[in-house]
């Protein structure tokens, strides 16, 4: 079967690219090949089923800072297509987005089905073929054409786009045709921790700063206690920026949590001394201080070996010192990781030096385009990975439809 463009990967970047190509070249024969039985499955589960489409950051340089891999390379592309363009693109196709307090952007319907329906309507409108259960076994360039072999049939096309995300088999094929693949490691994961101080606190969230001991990794923001350990934006940022380092630790390392971000231990100790005088007759454990959640405060007081029946007046300086340490330098042993919800992001993929970021075309093979997580770009959580997909797919589509 002969096509003008074959897109391998029925995900966000693949559909976005196909639609943008078809709008400029309605006569193009385009097919999207998806190995699974359903398309856009990652879109469906993203953002807890709401689809975190992008992030309300409108300055290219600031937006690029959210990408541990790809920060430098994405700066140029973001000047061509970024957040504002994404909002306009979806709005022009009947999908309005909203901004939440933390900057994340979702469809106003709060449903990922809105995004999926938009894509499927556009593919139908432009007669873009979508074939499922097509597992790609090989692709190669010969006589100025690309040939694609799947488990079911053979295809031929003038231009080929790979938008498969983290697919080891596809990376193996790309390696075989000359591309360098940066070995993938997990990114965006939570920390598995078994510790009596947080055992009974699932669901509790507090702003904190977190450091990975014996490394330069540190982060700040909300930390969420879960049934298996710690999660939340601060932890997820650490996992993204430290993906390679933490993999080298085999996901066994120590972290220090400062539950009073911005305070050091000495400052906290001095404030505790003042509390000892001001609240002499109050029970230490009963009333949370420093705006900490009550359950967390009680747990840390207990960890400092301060009896729950003890009043401030009766607490020794040694106990206050131990409490200040628990508040600002709380050490936890991490033993393993867990995937963040249903989202799975990897650091790794096609070496960025082998991509022309003005066109998202391969520097190794002609008429081969790569966008999304198949290349060595990944981001922290918050809509940034989708923005990378939209940007790469849009720019590639402009080049594909140039002549």
PyMOL commands that set and color helices and strands:
alter all, ss='L'
color gray80, all
select helices_A, chain A and resi 12-24+41-49+60-64+71-80+83-92+112-125+168-176+233-241+243-248+265-278+294-303+312-314+317-328+352-354+372-374+384-400
alter helices_A, ss='H'
color red, helices_A
select strands_A, chain A and resi 2-8+30-33+52-55+97-99+104-107+129-131+136-142+145-150+154-162+181-187+189-192+205-212+218-225+229-231+252-258+330-335+337-339+345-350+355-356+361-362+368-370
alter strands_A, ss='S'
color yellow, strands_A
deselect
rebuild
show_as cartoon
